[in-house]
Amino acid sequence: MSYHDVFYTQQARGYSAFLFFELVATGLLLRMVLTPDRDLSVWYGLGYALPIGFGGYSLLLMTFVIMGHGSILLITRRWTVLGWLLAGVLVALTLYAPMLSSLIQFHTQQASIMGVPFFSRAFFAEIRPILPTLIAGIIVLPLAATRLWKRIPLAAAILVAPVVFNIVLPVVRGEGVHPRYLIYGLPLAYLLLTELLDWARQYFRWIPALAAAALTVVSLVALVRYYSLPKQGFRQALAYVADHRMPDDKTIGLSYGGKAERFYDPSIVLIENSDQLQEWVKGARNNTWVLYSFENEMRRSDPKLYNWVVSTTINEKRFPSAIGDGSVYVRLWIPN
């Protein structure tokens, strides 16, 4: 019901598509592993392989799901199901074929710039907005996983294995991460919450319906914010500058926000770091409109660039965003 999820999946990163295909694939796998190989329908196999392939194409984080599923299927010698998993991998590789070599090159040579180190100060700064929910999940979800393990150990292993790879592999490779890279934890939480509702249903049959209704209400209330704000106000920021600029004024965009602004106006000068800023300042003579977003990220990753913005420019306008730290800022620099 939130158009942002659909739009963002089409225009940027495929988080929503990844969650959908991962849930479909895992749900089908849970059914398949409880069915003898000889009784498996080809439709189940295709239904599992295609979400694996499309999920991998939506987001490379599907790699951890593939590794988690594959390891469990290999250990349990479920060769038929493993074959369907490999078929799904082949689908993903086929879709990635035009860009496969550059993709491999990037992830082998630039692993360390993918984010921030696990459990670093920057990592905890990023998870601060979701910390209460995260703590609640850490307390409650292991109880559901334990119950599932007692009933169906294989199902519990299938759910948890991708999370293990999701955490261990980046640490081993020395990769930087962002908390959003752990997004597999969201469908895991969905499935484990279902396990808790199944447990509660034994005692109070109305609890699952009440929980579903409560989640629906909370989701609908959240839509008020999503529909009242743009995902990020880049167009609004450019319109503001167009309405207030003088004929000789210039416009620059900083860091990630600058890259996004150039999507809408390629004439904007992109300044990605403090070194480029110093070179630009040497030749700047006109009043300049400064556009940027992800303020907290800039403060952490390039303090010199951030300090220049807040100390030498005039605060003009802030355009709120539907996503955290996504507000778009417009400031004015006046040369001495």
N, C-alpha and C positions, 0 to 999 in steps of 0.2 A: 504493500500500500504506500510505500515511500518511493517516489520517483527518483530520489537521489541514488538509491541503491542500483536501480536499473541503469540510470544515466552514467554513473561512475564506472560501472562494469563495462559499458560500451566505450567510454571515452578515455579511461585511464587504466586502473588495475582491476582485474577481474575477481575481486573478493567475493561478491555475491554469487557469481557463477561457480567459483571454487567451492563455496560452502554448499551450494545446491548439489553439484556433481559428487562432492565427497560424501555427503549424506546418503545420496542414492547408492553410490558404490558400496559404502560400508553397510548400509541396510541390506542390500542384496547379498553381500559376502557373509553376513551373519546368518542368513537363511541357508546359503549354499554349504557352509561348513557343517551345518547340522543335518545335511542330506548326504547319503552315500554317493560317491562319484558316479556309480552306475545308474543312479536315479535322477541325475541332474538334467534339467531341460536345457536345450541349446539357447532358449530365449533368456534364461537366467544368465548364461555365460555372456551373451551379447549385451544384455542389460547391465552387466558388471564391467565388461571391457570398454564399452563406449564412454561411460562416465569417467573411467580412469583416464582415457585418452583426452576427452574434452576438458576434464578437470586439470590435467597437466598443462594443457594449452591455455587455460584460463589463468593459472598462476603456478609458477615453478615450485611453490611450497607443496604441491601435490607429490613431489619427489619423496618427501618424508612419509606420506601416506603409502606410497608404492613400496618403499623400503620396509615399513612396518608390516604391511600385509604380506609382502613377499617372504620376509623372515619367518613369520608364523606359519605360512603355507609350506615353506621348505622344511621347517622343523617337524611339522605334522605329516609331511609327505602327501599333501593333497595336490597331486600332480595335475589333475584335470583343471582344477580351479587356478592353479599356478599358471597353467597354459593360457587361460583367459586373461589373467593379469598381464602376462607378457604380450598378448595381443593388444591390450589397452595401451601398453608402453609403445608398441609399434605405431598405433594410431597417433599418439602424441608426437613421436619422432617424425612421422610423415608431415604433420601439421607444422612442425618447427623446421622442416628441411630447408626452406629458403634462408633461414637465419642461424642455422645450427652451429656453423663454424665460429661465427662472431660471438655467439652465446657462450660456447665452451671457452673461447679465449678470454672473455670478460670474467667469467667465474673462476678461472684458474689463475688469472694474473691480478685481479683486483678484489679478492675476497675480503680483504681487511677494510674496505671502504663501504661495505654493505650496510653498516649501521654502527652501533656503539657496543663495547664489550659487555658480555653478560655480567649482571650484578655490579656494574660500575655505577658511579654517582649519576651519570647521564641516563643510564638505563632506568634507575629508580625515579629520576625526575620525569621520565616519559610515562611511567606506569602510575604516577601519583593520582591522576584523575579517576582511574579505575581501581585503585587500591582497596577500597571497602568491598567491592564486588569480588575482587580477586581473593581477598582473605576469606570471605564467606565460602567461595568455591573450594579453596584449599582445605577448609574444615569439613564441608559437607560432602563433596564429591568422592573423596576416598571411601567414605562409608558406603556409598552406592556401588563403587567399584568392588569393594570387599564383598558385598552381598552378591553381586553378579559373579564374582570369582567362585564363591561357594556353590552357586547354582550351575553356572556354565563357564568353567575356567577358560575355555578356548575363546569365547566371546569377549571376556574381559581382556585377554591378551591382545586380541585384534584391536580393541579400542585404545589400549594404553601404548602399544608398541610404536605407533607413529609419533607420539609425544616424546618418547625416549629418543628417537632419532632426531626429532625436531630440536632437542636441547643438546644432545651429545655431539652430533656431527658438526655444528658450527663451532663448538668449543674446541674440538679436535683440529679443525681446519684453521682455527684462528680467525674466523669470520666475525665481522661486526653484525649485530642484529638490532632490530627494533621490536618492541613488544607486539606489534601487529604481525610479525612473522610467526607468532605462536597462535595464529588464528585457528589452527586445528583444534585448539582447546575449546572453541565455541561449539562445534558440532559434538565434540566429546561430552561437553556439559549438557547439551540437549538430550543425548542418549542416556546419560547417567541420571538426569532428572526424571526421565521416563521410568527408569528403574526404581527411583525413590517413590514416584507416584504409584507404581505397581505395588510396592510394599505398603504404602499408606492405604491403598484400596482394600487391603485385607481387613482393615480395622474400621475405616470410615469410607464407604463407597462414594460419598459426595466430594471428597477431597480433590480427586483429579479434575472434576468439573469446575470446582471453585478455583483451583490453581490456574487452570486454562483461562477462565474468565478474568481473573486478576491480571494475568500476563497480557491478555488482549486489551484490557482497559489501560494498563500502563503504556503499551505500545501505541495505542491511539492517542493518548495524551502527548506522547513524545512527538507524534506527527505534527502537532501544532507548531513546535519550534522548527521542524524540518521544512514545513511549507511556508513559514513566515520569513525565512532567511534563504539566501542562495547558498549553495555548497561553499563557494568562495566568491566574494564580490569583485572579481577582476573587471568585469564590464562596468560596474557601477563606479569603480575607482577611475577608470579611463574617462567615463562620462563627466565625472567631477573635474578632472584635470582639464578636459576640453572646454568646460564652462568657465573656468577661472584663469586659464593661462593667458599670458600676453603673447603677441606675435613672435617675439624673439626667444621665448622660454624654451628650454630643453626638457627632456624626460629621460630618466634612467630607471632601470629595474634591478633590484638587488637579489642575488642568490636564487633560491627556488621560486620565490614570488616573481622575480624578474623574468625567469624562463617562462612562467605561465603567462605573464602579461604580453610577452613577445608573440605568443600564440594568437592573441587578438590584435596586436599592433607590432609588426616586425620592425618598425622604425625605432622602437625603444632601444636605447643602448644598454646592453647587459653587463652588469658588474658582478662577477661571481665571488670575488674574495677581496681582502684588504689590499693586496698587492696591485690588483687591477684598479682599485679605487684610487690609490696613490698616483698611478699613471694618468688616470682621468682628471684628477684634481689639478694637475700641473697645467693642463691646457684649457680648463673650464673658465669661461668668462661671463656666461649668462646665468640668470636665475634658472634653477633646475628643479623640476618636480621629481621626487624620489618615491618610488613604489616598491613595496615589499610585503611579504607575508611570513608566517612561521617565525614569529619574533623570538620565542624561546629557543628554537633550534639555532637561529642566528647567534643568539647570545652565547650559546654553548660552543658552537663550532667555529665561530670567527668573532671573538670579543672585540677586536680592533674595528671591524666593520660595523658592529652594533654600536660601539661607543661613539663612532663618528656620526652615525645617524642621530642618536639621542642628544648629542652635545652640539652639533653644528647646524641642525635643521629645525625648522619651525613645524610643530605638530599641527596639521591641518584637519585631517579627517580619518576616522576609523570605520571600516565597513565590516560588521560582525559576520560570522560564518556559522554554518550548521555543523562544522567539524571542529574539534579541539585545536587550539592554537592556529586556526586557519584564517583569522581576521586579516583583511587587507588594509594596509596603512598607506596614507598619502601624506607626504611631508614636503616642505619647500626649503631648498638650499639657496641662500643668497650669498654670492661671493663678496669678500671683503673689498 
